[in-house]
Amino acid sequence: MNQIHNAHMKSRGAGGSYTDIVPLGIWAHKDFDEMPEEKFQEKYGRTKDSVRDTAPSYHELWEKERGGE
């Protein structure tokens, strides 16, 4: 079974918050953090920026589920 991690797309040290999180499988999260861009794109068919760009959508879904925004 693949565990899902809250992958921070922008570190807290760089000004990131809970709004900068994308759910990724444990291995995709590890690869996102450690792989060079080209290898990540080859393996997953997406750029790291395209993954980062999904954070606002996940935050919006989270807010709707909890009755916010």
Phi and psi restraints in degrees (range 20) as a CNS / XPLOR table:
assign (resid 1 and name C) (resid 2 and name N)
       (resid 2 and name CA) (resid 2 and name C) 1.0 -87.3 20.0 2
assign (resid 2 and name N) (resid 2 and name CA)
       (resid 2 and name C) (resid 3 and name N) 1.0 123.8 20.0 2
assign (resid 2 and name C) (resid 3 and name N)
       (resid 3 and name CA) (resid 3 and name C) 1.0 -78.5 20.0 2
assign (resid 3 and name N) (resid 3 and name CA)
       (resid 3 and name C) (resid 4 and name N) 1.0 145.3 20.0 2
assign (resid 3 and name C) (resid 4 and name N)
       (resid 4 and name CA) (resid 4 and name C) 1.0 -102.6 20.0 2
assign (resid 4 and name N) (resid 4 and name CA)
       (resid 4 and name C) (resid 5 and name N) 1.0 133.1 20.0 2
assign (resid 4 and name C) (resid 5 and name N)
       (resid 5 and name CA) (resid 5 and name C) 1.0 -114.5 20.0 2
assign (resid 5 and name N) (resid 5 and name CA)
       (resid 5 and name C) (resid 6 and name N) 1.0 149.4 20.0 2
assign (resid 5 and name C) (resid 6 and name N)
       (resid 6 and name CA) (resid 6 and name C) 1.0 -82.0 20.0 2
assign (resid 6 and name N) (resid 6 and name CA)
       (resid 6 and name C) (resid 7 and name N) 1.0 102.6 20.0 2
assign (resid 6 and name C) (resid 7 and name N)
       (resid 7 and name CA) (resid 7 and name C) 1.0 -90.4 20.0 2
assign (resid 7 and name N) (resid 7 and name CA)
       (resid 7 and name C) (resid 8 and name N) 1.0 119.6 20.0 2
assign (resid 7 and name C) (resid 8 and name N)
       (resid 8 and name CA) (resid 8 and name C) 1.0 -79.3 20.0 2
assign (resid 8 and name N) (resid 8 and name CA)
       (resid 8 and name C) (resid 9 and name N) 1.0 120.3 20.0 2
assign (resid 8 and name C) (resid 9 and name N)
       (resid 9 and name CA) (resid 9 and name C) 1.0 -82.7 20.0 2
assign (resid 9 and name N) (resid 9 and name CA)
       (resid 9 and name C) (resid 10 and name N) 1.0 -18.6 20.0 2
assign (resid 9 and name C) (resid 10 and name N)
       (resid 10 and name CA) (resid 10 and name C) 1.0 -140.4 20.0 2
assign (resid 10 and name N) (resid 10 and name CA)
       (resid 10 and name C) (resid 11 and name N) 1.0 120.8 20.0 2
assign (resid 10 and name C) (resid 11 and name N)
       (resid 11 and name CA) (resid 11 and name C) 1.0 -63.8 20.0 2
assign (resid 11 and name N) (resid 11 and name CA)
       (resid 11 and name C) (resid 12 and name N) 1.0 155.0 20.0 2
assign (resid 11 and name C) (resid 12 and name N)
       (resid 12 and name CA) (resid 12 and name C) 1.0 -60.3 20.0 2
assign (resid 12 and name N) (resid 12 and name CA)
       (resid 12 and name C) (resid 13 and name N) 1.0 -36.4 20.0 2
assign (resid 12 and name C) (resid 13 and name N)
       (resid 13 and name CA) (resid 13 and name C) 1.0 -63.3 20.0 2
assign (resid 13 and name N) (resid 13 and name CA)
       (resid 13 and name C) (resid 14 and name N) 1.0 -25.3 20.0 2
assign (resid 13 and name C) (resid 14 and name N)
       (resid 14 and name CA) (resid 14 and name C) 1.0 -96.9 20.0 2
assign (resid 14 and name N) (resid 14 and name CA)
       (resid 14 and name C) (resid 15 and name N) 1.0 11.3 20.0 2
assign (resid 14 and name C) (resid 15 and name N)
       (resid 15 and name CA) (resid 15 and name C) 1.0 96.2 20.0 2
assign (resid 15 and name N) (resid 15 and name CA)
       (resid 15 and name C) (resid 16 and name N) 1.0 7.2 20.0 2
assign (resid 15 and name C) (resid 16 and name N)
       (resid 16 and name CA) (resid 16 and name C) 1.0 -72.9 20.0 2
assign (resid 16 and name N) (resid 16 and name CA)
       (resid 16 and name C) (resid 17 and name N) 1.0 161.5 20.0 2
assign (resid 16 and name C) (resid 17 and name N)
       (resid 17 and name CA) (resid 17 and name C) 1.0 -145.1 20.0 2
assign (resid 17 and name N) (resid 17 and name CA)
       (resid 17 and name C) (resid 18 and name N) 1.0 -167.8 20.0 2
assign (resid 17 and name C) (resid 18 and name N)
       (resid 18 and name CA) (resid 18 and name C) 1.0 -64.3 20.0 2
assign (resid 18 and name N) (resid 18 and name CA)
       (resid 18 and name C) (resid 19 and name N) 1.0 -14.3 20.0 2
assign (resid 18 and name C) (resid 19 and name N)
       (resid 19 and name CA) (resid 19 and name C) 1.0 -79.1 20.0 2
assign (resid 19 and name N) (resid 19 and name CA)
       (resid 19 and name C) (resid 20 and name N) 1.0 -9.0 20.0 2
assign (resid 19 and name C) (resid 20 and name N)
       (resid 20 and name CA) (resid 20 and name C) 1.0 -107.4 20.0 2
assign (resid 20 and name N) (resid 20 and name CA)
       (resid 20 and name C) (resid 21 and name N) 1.0 40.5 20.0 2
assign (resid 20 and name C) (resid 21 and name N)
       (resid 21 and name CA) (resid 21 and name C) 1.0 -116.1 20.0 2
assign (resid 21 and name N) (resid 21 and name CA)
       (resid 21 and name C) (resid 22 and name N) 1.0 138.2 20.0 2
assign (resid 21 and name C) (resid 22 and name N)
       (resid 22 and name CA) (resid 22 and name C) 1.0 -127.3 20.0 2
assign (resid 22 and name N) (resid 22 and name CA)
       (resid 22 and name C) (resid 23 and name N) 1.0 131.6 20.0 2
assign (resid 22 and name C) (resid 23 and name N)
       (resid 23 and name CA) (resid 23 and name C) 1.0 -74.5 20.0 2
assign (resid 23 and name N) (resid 23 and name CA)
       (resid 23 and name C) (resid 24 and name N) 1.0 124.7 20.0 2
assign (resid 23 and name C) (resid 24 and name N)
       (resid 24 and name CA) (resid 24 and name C) 1.0 -131.6 20.0 2
assign (resid 24 and name N) (resid 24 and name CA)
       (resid 24 and name C) (resid 25 and name N) 1.0 149.0 20.0 2
assign (resid 24 and name C) (resid 25 and name N)
       (resid 25 and name CA) (resid 25 and name C) 1.0 -61.6 20.0 2
assign (resid 25 and name N) (resid 25 and name CA)
       (resid 25 and name C) (resid 26 and name N) 1.0 156.8 20.0 2
assign (resid 25 and name C) (resid 26 and name N)
       (resid 26 and name CA) (resid 26 and name C) 1.0 -54.9 20.0 2
assign (resid 26 and name N) (resid 26 and name CA)
       (resid 26 and name C) (resid 27 and name N) 1.0 -41.6 20.0 2
assign (resid 26 and name C) (resid 27 and name N)
       (resid 27 and name CA) (resid 27 and name C) 1.0 -77.0 20.0 2
assign (resid 27 and name N) (resid 27 and name CA)
       (resid 27 and name C) (resid 28 and name N) 1.0 -36.3 20.0 2
assign (resid 27 and name C) (resid 28 and name N)
       (resid 28 and name CA) (resid 28 and name C) 1.0 -64.6 20.0 2
assign (resid 28 and name N) (resid 28 and name CA)
       (resid 28 and name C) (resid 29 and name N) 1.0 -37.4 20.0 2
assign (resid 28 and name C) (resid 29 and name N)
       (resid 29 and name CA) (resid 29 and name C) 1.0 -63.9 20.0 2
assign (resid 29 and name N) (resid 29 and name CA)
       (resid 29 and name C) (resid 30 and name N) 1.0 -46.4 20.0 2
assign (resid 29 and name C) (resid 30 and name N)
       (resid 30 and name CA) (resid 30 and name C) 1.0 -60.5 20.0 2
assign (resid 30 and name N) (resid 30 and name CA)
       (resid 30 and name C) (resid 31 and name N) 1.0 -46.4 20.0 2
assign (resid 30 and name C) (resid 31 and name N)
       (resid 31 and name CA) (resid 31 and name C) 1.0 -63.7 20.0 2
assign (resid 31 and name N) (resid 31 and name CA)
       (resid 31 and name C) (resid 32 and name N) 1.0 -39.9 20.0 2
assign (resid 31 and name C) (resid 32 and name N)
       (resid 32 and name CA) (resid 32 and name C) 1.0 -58.4 20.0 2
assign (resid 32 and name N) (resid 32 and name CA)
       (resid 32 and name C) (resid 33 and name N) 1.0 -43.4 20.0 2
assign (resid 32 and name C) (resid 33 and name N)
       (resid 33 and name CA) (resid 33 and name C) 1.0 -74.5 20.0 2
assign (resid 33 and name N) (resid 33 and name CA)
       (resid 33 and name C) (resid 34 and name N) 1.0 -32.0 20.0 2
assign (resid 33 and name C) (resid 34 and name N)
       (resid 34 and name CA) (resid 34 and name C) 1.0 -111.1 20.0 2
assign (resid 34 and name N) (resid 34 and name CA)
       (resid 34 and name C) (resid 35 and name N) 1.0 -26.3 20.0 2
assign (resid 34 and name C) (resid 35 and name N)
       (resid 35 and name CA) (resid 35 and name C) 1.0 -80.2 20.0 2
assign (resid 35 and name N) (resid 35 and name CA)
       (resid 35 and name C) (resid 36 and name N) 1.0 144.9 20.0 2
assign (resid 35 and name C) (resid 36 and name N)
       (resid 36 and name CA) (resid 36 and name C) 1.0 -63.3 20.0 2
assign (resid 36 and name N) (resid 36 and name CA)
       (resid 36 and name C) (resid 37 and name N) 1.0 152.6 20.0 2
assign (resid 36 and name C) (resid 37 and name N)
       (resid 37 and name CA) (resid 37 and name C) 1.0 -49.8 20.0 2
assign (resid 37 and name N) (resid 37 and name CA)
       (resid 37 and name C) (resid 38 and name N) 1.0 -47.3 20.0 2
assign (resid 37 and name C) (resid 38 and name N)
       (resid 38 and name CA) (resid 38 and name C) 1.0 -62.8 20.0 2
assign (resid 38 and name N) (resid 38 and name CA)
       (resid 38 and name C) (resid 39 and name N) 1.0 -42.4 20.0 2
assign (resid 38 and name C) (resid 39 and name N)
       (resid 39 and name CA) (resid 39 and name C) 1.0 -67.8 20.0 2
assign (resid 39 and name N) (resid 39 and name CA)
       (resid 39 and name C) (resid 40 and name N) 1.0 -39.9 20.0 2
assign (resid 39 and name C) (resid 40 and name N)
       (resid 40 and name CA) (resid 40 and name C) 1.0 -61.1 20.0 2
assign (resid 40 and name N) (resid 40 and name CA)
       (resid 40 and name C) (resid 41 and name N) 1.0 -46.5 20.0 2
assign (resid 40 and name C) (resid 41 and name N)
       (resid 41 and name CA) (resid 41 and name C) 1.0 -64.4 20.0 2
assign (resid 41 and name N) (resid 41 and name CA)
       (resid 41 and name C) (resid 42 and name N) 1.0 -39.2 20.0 2
assign (resid 41 and name C) (resid 42 and name N)
       (resid 42 and name CA) (resid 42 and name C) 1.0 -63.7 20.0 2
assign (resid 42 and name N) (resid 42 and name CA)
       (resid 42 and name C) (resid 43 and name N) 1.0 -42.6 20.0 2
assign (resid 42 and name C) (resid 43 and name N)
       (resid 43 and name CA) (resid 43 and name C) 1.0 -73.0 20.0 2
assign (resid 43 and name N) (resid 43 and name CA)
       (resid 43 and name C) (resid 44 and name N) 1.0 -42.3 20.0 2
assign (resid 43 and name C) (resid 44 and name N)
       (resid 44 and name CA) (resid 44 and name C) 1.0 -105.1 20.0 2
assign (resid 44 and name N) (resid 44 and name CA)
       (resid 44 and name C) (resid 45 and name N) 1.0 -9.5 20.0 2
assign (resid 44 and name C) (resid 45 and name N)
       (resid 45 and name CA) (resid 45 and name C) 1.0 70.9 20.0 2
assign (resid 45 and name N) (resid 45 and name CA)
       (resid 45 and name C) (resid 46 and name N) 1.0 20.1 20.0 2
assign (resid 45 and name C) (resid 46 and name N)
       (resid 46 and name CA) (resid 46 and name C) 1.0 -143.9 20.0 2
assign (resid 46 and name N) (resid 46 and name CA)
       (resid 46 and name C) (resid 47 and name N) 1.0 151.1 20.0 2
assign (resid 46 and name C) (resid 47 and name N)
       (resid 47 and name CA) (resid 47 and name C) 1.0 -83.2 20.0 2
assign (resid 47 and name N) (resid 47 and name CA)
       (resid 47 and name C) (resid 48 and name N) 1.0 160.9 20.0 2
assign (resid 47 and name C) (resid 48 and name N)
       (resid 48 and name CA) (resid 48 and name C) 1.0 -65.0 20.0 2
assign (resid 48 and name N) (resid 48 and name CA)
       (resid 48 and name C) (resid 49 and name N) 1.0 -35.0 20.0 2
assign (resid 48 and name C) (resid 49 and name N)
       (resid 49 and name CA) (resid 49 and name C) 1.0 -62.8 20.0 2
assign (resid 49 and name N) (resid 49 and name CA)
       (resid 49 and name C) (resid 50 and name N) 1.0 -37.3 20.0 2
assign (resid 49 and name C) (resid 50 and name N)
       (resid 50 and name CA) (resid 50 and name C) 1.0 -66.5 20.0 2
assign (resid 50 and name N) (resid 50 and name CA)
       (resid 50 and name C) (resid 51 and name N) 1.0 -31.6 20.0 2
assign (resid 50 and name C) (resid 51 and name N)
       (resid 51 and name CA) (resid 51 and name C) 1.0 -71.0 20.0 2
assign (resid 51 and name N) (resid 51 and name CA)
       (resid 51 and name C) (resid 52 and name N) 1.0 -45.9 20.0 2
assign (resid 51 and name C) (resid 52 and name N)
       (resid 52 and name CA) (resid 52 and name C) 1.0 -56.9 20.0 2
assign (resid 52 and name N) (resid 52 and name CA)
       (resid 52 and name C) (resid 53 and name N) 1.0 -38.3 20.0 2
assign (resid 52 and name C) (resid 53 and name N)
       (resid 53 and name CA) (resid 53 and name C) 1.0 -65.5 20.0 2
assign (resid 53 and name N) (resid 53 and name CA)
       (resid 53 and name C) (resid 54 and name N) 1.0 -14.2 20.0 2
assign (resid 53 and name C) (resid 54 and name N)
       (resid 54 and name CA) (resid 54 and name C) 1.0 -84.4 20.0 2
assign (resid 54 and name N) (resid 54 and name CA)
       (resid 54 and name C) (resid 55 and name N) 1.0 -11.8 20.0 2
assign (resid 54 and name C) (resid 55 and name N)
       (resid 55 and name CA) (resid 55 and name C) 1.0 -54.4 20.0 2
assign (resid 55 and name N) (resid 55 and name CA)
       (resid 55 and name C) (resid 56 and name N) 1.0 -44.8 20.0 2
assign (resid 55 and name C) (resid 56 and name N)
       (resid 56 and name CA) (resid 56 and name C) 1.0 -60.9 20.0 2
assign (resid 56 and name N) (resid 56 and name CA)
       (resid 56 and name C) (resid 57 and name N) 1.0 -35.3 20.0 2
assign (resid 56 and name C) (resid 57 and name N)
       (resid 57 and name CA) (resid 57 and name C) 1.0 -66.2 20.0 2
assign (resid 57 and name N) (resid 57 and name CA)
       (resid 57 and name C) (resid 58 and name N) 1.0 -41.9 20.0 2
assign (resid 57 and name C) (resid 58 and name N)
       (resid 58 and name CA) (resid 58 and name C) 1.0 -66.2 20.0 2
assign (resid 58 and name N) (resid 58 and name CA)
       (resid 58 and name C) (resid 59 and name N) 1.0 -38.2 20.0 2
assign (resid 58 and name C) (resid 59 and name N)
       (resid 59 and name CA) (resid 59 and name C) 1.0 -63.7 20.0 2
assign (resid 59 and name N) (resid 59 and name CA)
       (resid 59 and name C) (resid 60 and name N) 1.0 -42.3 20.0 2
assign (resid 59 and name C) (resid 60 and name N)
       (resid 60 and name CA) (resid 60 and name C) 1.0 -61.2 20.0 2
assign (resid 60 and name N) (resid 60 and name CA)
       (resid 60 and name C) (resid 61 and name N) 1.0 -43.7 20.0 2
assign (resid 60 and name C) (resid 61 and name N)
       (resid 61 and name CA) (resid 61 and name C) 1.0 -61.6 20.0 2
assign (resid 61 and name N) (resid 61 and name CA)
       (resid 61 and name C) (resid 62 and name N) 1.0 -42.5 20.0 2
assign (resid 61 and name C) (resid 62 and name N)
       (resid 62 and name CA) (resid 62 and name C) 1.0 -62.3 20.0 2
assign (resid 62 and name N) (resid 62 and name CA)
       (resid 62 and name C) (resid 63 and name N) 1.0 -44.1 20.0 2
assign (resid 62 and name C) (resid 63 and name N)
       (resid 63 and name CA) (resid 63 and name C) 1.0 -62.5 20.0 2
assign (resid 63 and name N) (resid 63 and name CA)
       (resid 63 and name C) (resid 64 and name N) 1.0 -42.2 20.0 2
assign (resid 63 and name C) (resid 64 and name N)
       (resid 64 and name CA) (resid 64 and name C) 1.0 -64.7 20.0 2
assign (resid 64 and name N) (resid 64 and name CA)
       (resid 64 and name C) (resid 65 and name N) 1.0 -41.1 20.0 2
assign (resid 64 and name C) (resid 65 and name N)
       (resid 65 and name CA) (resid 65 and name C) 1.0 -64.5 20.0 2
assign (resid 65 and name N) (resid 65 and name CA)
       (resid 65 and name C) (resid 66 and name N) 1.0 -38.1 20.0 2
assign (resid 65 and name C) (resid 66 and name N)
       (resid 66 and name CA) (resid 66 and name C) 1.0 -88.7 20.0 2
assign (resid 66 and name N) (resid 66 and name CA)
       (resid 66 and name C) (resid 67 and name N) 1.0 3.7 20.0 2
assign (resid 66 and name C) (resid 67 and name N)
       (resid 67 and name CA) (resid 67 and name C) 1.0 87.0 20.0 2
assign (resid 67 and name N) (resid 67 and name CA)
       (resid 67 and name C) (resid 68 and name N) 1.0 14.5 20.0 2
assign (resid 67 and name C) (resid 68 and name N)
       (resid 68 and name CA) (resid 68 and name C) 1.0 -87.7 20.0 2
assign (resid 68 and name N) (resid 68 and name CA)
       (resid 68 and name C) (resid 69 and name N) 1.0 -161.2 20.0 2
